[in-house]
Amino acid sequence: MVKKNWPKALLLVVIVGALLFINHNYLNIKPDGIREWILSFGVFAPIIYIVLYTIRPLVLFPASILSITAGLAFGALWGTVYTIIGATFGAIISFLLVKKFGKTVIKPRTSNVRIQMIQSQMKDNGFFYVLLLRLIPFINFDLVSYLAGLSKLKLSHFISATAIGIIPGTFAFNFLGSSFIGYNKSVILLAVVIFVLISILPLIFSKKIQSKFGFMKNNG
């Protein structure tokens, strides 16, 4: 698993660097503009943001963009708090919708052996399996929720694993977003370093987690 995910981690780092370079040299999109739009809702800005993040899976809007936006608008700390709340609510909605309606629509398409193995692991080691997947930022957030909904994973285990597992990645995205305010190059560089470390560290420790808890060994 680790070797297969290294290219994705490297791709994520390259994309972040490319976006920063393009924006700085060509697009020059002002983070303050995004920040002002969110904060224009006044005291309701956090509620609006949480609602947007909650319904985000229904429109398939990229989670990373909203997370960075929270950092811009609310700072790294409160942006992380609001994002965790919204992301958890959104994951619950995805989980319950698939649990209720998804089996007849999606299950015929899940004959893939790898997908069946993931669902089996979620049933047997649900909390730790979802927790590990949530710790890796570049794994599709909504896909994990959908596969969990198709499995026999308990909702309580799914919620707790999601809320805990997304903390590091959420903070990384929000800190990266907050670093754009003021255009302090040192702060931006620090944010990028933290973002990269949080993105890569789960891959380094995933083998230890697998060996300790004895799951995900046969995922290819």
C-alpha distance (Angstrom), angle and dihedral (degrees) to the residues before:
residue distance angle dihedral
M1 . . .
V2 3.80 . .
K3 3.79 95.0 .
K4 3.78 91.9 47.5
N5 3.80 93.0 50.9
W6 3.82 97.5 47.9
P7 3.83 92.3 81.5
K8 3.81 88.9 52.9
A9 3.79 91.4 50.3
L10 3.80 90.7 49.5
L11 3.81 90.6 47.3
L12 3.80 90.4 51.8
V13 3.80 91.2 52.5
V14 3.82 91.4 48.0
I15 3.82 92.0 49.3
V16 3.81 92.9 50.5
G17 3.81 91.0 48.3
A18 3.81 92.2 46.8
L19 3.80 92.3 49.8
L20 3.79 91.3 50.2
F21 3.81 91.4 48.3
I22 3.83 94.8 46.5
N23 3.78 93.4 46.3
H24 3.81 93.3 47.0
N25 3.81 96.4 46.2
Y26 3.81 104.9 29.7
L27 3.80 119.8 6.3
N28 3.80 98.3 35.8
I29 3.80 92.3 -168.0
K30 3.78 107.0 -175.7
P31 3.81 113.8 -128.2
D32 3.79 87.6 -156.4
G33 3.82 89.0 67.9
I34 3.80 92.4 57.7
R35 3.79 90.3 43.7
E36 3.79 92.9 51.1
W37 3.81 92.1 50.3
I38 3.81 92.8 54.0
L39 3.80 93.6 43.6
S40 3.82 91.4 47.8
F41 3.80 86.7 83.4
G42 3.79 88.6 68.2
V43 3.80 116.6 -158.0
F44 3.80 88.6 -1.4
A45 3.82 93.2 60.0
P46 3.83 94.8 97.7
I47 3.82 91.4 47.3
I48 3.81 92.1 47.9
Y49 3.78 90.3 49.4
I50 3.82 93.6 48.6
V51 3.81 91.0 48.6
L52 3.82 90.8 49.4
Y53 3.79 90.9 50.5
T54 3.79 91.3 46.2
I55 3.81 93.8 55.8
R56 3.81 93.6 36.5
P57 3.84 94.7 98.7
L58 3.81 89.6 57.7
V59 3.81 91.3 61.3
L60 3.83 95.9 33.0
F61 3.81 93.0 -125.9
P62 3.85 112.4 167.6
A63 3.79 110.0 -92.9
S64 3.81 93.2 -151.2
I65 3.81 92.9 62.2
L66 3.80 92.7 53.5
S67 3.80 90.9 46.3
I68 3.79 92.2 53.8
T69 3.81 89.0 46.0
A70 3.81 90.0 56.6
G71 3.79 89.7 54.6
L72 3.77 89.5 52.2
A73 3.79 94.0 49.0
F74 3.79 104.8 34.6
G75 3.79 106.3 17.4
A76 3.78 129.1 -112.9
L77 3.82 97.2 -65.3
W78 3.79 104.1 44.2
G79 3.79 91.4 31.3
T80 3.79 87.9 58.9
V81 3.81 92.1 48.0
Y82 3.81 94.1 49.6
T83 3.81 92.2 43.8
I84 3.80 93.2 51.1
I85 3.81 90.1 50.9
G86 3.81 93.7 47.4
A87 3.80 94.7 41.6
T88 3.80 92.3 49.4
F89 3.80 92.2 49.3
G90 3.80 90.1 47.6
A91 3.79 91.5 49.4
I92 3.81 90.6 50.4
I93 3.81 90.8 52.6
S94 3.81 91.3 49.7
F95 3.80 91.4 47.0
L96 3.81 94.4 49.2
L97 3.81 95.0 43.7
V98 3.79 91.9 52.6
K99 3.80 90.9 42.7
K100 3.81 90.0 53.6
F101 3.80 104.7 35.0
G102 3.79 109.0 4.5
K103 3.78 102.9 79.2
T104 3.79 95.6 72.6
V105 3.82 92.2 45.3
I106 3.79 103.3 35.6
K107 3.79 105.7 25.2
P108 3.81 95.8 74.3
R109 3.81 87.0 58.8
T110 3.80 94.7 50.2
S111 3.78 97.6 75.5
N112 3.80 87.6 112.6
V113 3.81 107.9 121.2
R114 3.81 92.7 -135.3
I115 3.81 92.4 52.6
Q116 3.80 91.0 47.6
M117 3.81 89.0 51.5
I118 3.81 91.3 51.2
Q119 3.79 90.7 50.8
S120 3.79 90.9 48.5
Q121 3.80 91.1 51.0
M122 3.79 90.2 49.1
K123 3.78 89.5 54.6
D124 3.81 94.8 48.1
N125 3.81 100.8 34.4
G126 3.78 100.7 15.0
F127 3.80 102.9 152.2
F128 3.82 97.0 44.9
Y129 3.79 93.7 39.8
V130 3.81 94.3 52.8
L131 3.80 90.0 41.1
L132 3.80 91.5 56.6
L133 3.81 92.7 46.3
R134 3.81 90.9 49.4
L135 3.80 91.4 51.1
I136 3.81 90.8 62.4
P137 3.84 105.8 75.7
F138 3.82 98.3 -160.2
I139 3.82 95.1 56.2
N140 3.81 107.5 102.0
F141 3.79 106.2 -94.7
D142 3.79 97.1 -153.2
L143 3.80 94.7 44.7
V144 3.81 89.9 59.9
S145 3.81 89.6 51.8
Y146 3.81 92.5 48.9
L147 3.81 94.3 48.2
A148 3.79 90.4 46.7
G149 3.80 89.5 52.0
L150 3.79 90.3 53.7
S151 3.79 91.8 50.9
K152 3.81 128.8 69.9
L153 3.78 92.4 -106.0
K154 3.81 114.4 143.2
L155 3.79 115.0 -111.4
S156 3.82 92.0 -130.5
H157 3.81 91.2 55.0
F158 3.81 90.9 47.1
I159 3.81 93.2 50.4
S160 3.81 95.6 47.1
A161 3.82 93.8 44.8
T162 3.80 91.1 48.2
A163 3.81 95.8 46.8
I164 3.81 92.5 48.7
G165 3.79 98.2 37.3
I166 3.79 96.7 53.2
I167 3.81 95.2 52.6
P168 3.85 98.3 90.6
G169 3.81 96.2 42.9
T170 3.80 92.4 42.8
F171 3.78 91.6 52.3
A172 3.80 90.5 47.8
F173 3.81 92.5 53.7
N174 3.80 93.2 43.8
F175 3.80 93.8 46.6
L176 3.78 88.7 49.4
G177 3.81 89.8 51.5
S178 3.80 94.1 46.3
S179 3.81 90.6 50.7
F180 3.80 90.9 67.1
I181 3.80 91.5 66.7
G182 3.78 107.1 96.9
Y183 3.81 93.8 9.0
N184 3.80 93.3 -113.3
K185 3.81 102.8 171.5
S186 3.81 93.3 -156.0
V187 3.80 92.0 53.9
I188 3.80 91.5 46.0
L189 3.80 90.8 50.3
L190 3.81 90.9 49.4
A191 3.81 90.2 48.9
V192 3.81 91.7 51.3
V193 3.81 91.2 49.5
I194 3.82 91.6 50.1
F195 3.80 90.4 46.1
V196 3.81 92.1 52.0
L197 3.80 93.4 46.1
I198 3.79 93.7 49.5
S199 3.79 89.7 47.3
I200 3.81 94.4 50.9
L201 3.81 104.4 34.6
P202 3.83 95.1 72.9
L203 3.80 88.3 58.8
I204 3.80 91.2 52.8
F205 3.79 93.9 49.9
S206 3.81 98.1 36.9
K207 3.81 91.7 88.9
K208 3.80 90.9 54.8
I209 3.80 90.9 48.3
Q210 3.78 91.0 49.3
S211 3.79 93.6 50.2
K212 3.79 93.0 45.3
F213 3.78 96.7 50.4
G214 3.80 97.2 27.7
F215 3.79 100.2 -129.2
M216 3.80 139.7 115.4
K217 3.79 90.3 33.7
N218 3.77 94.4 126.5
N219 3.78 99.2 44.7
G220 3.78 93.0 107.1
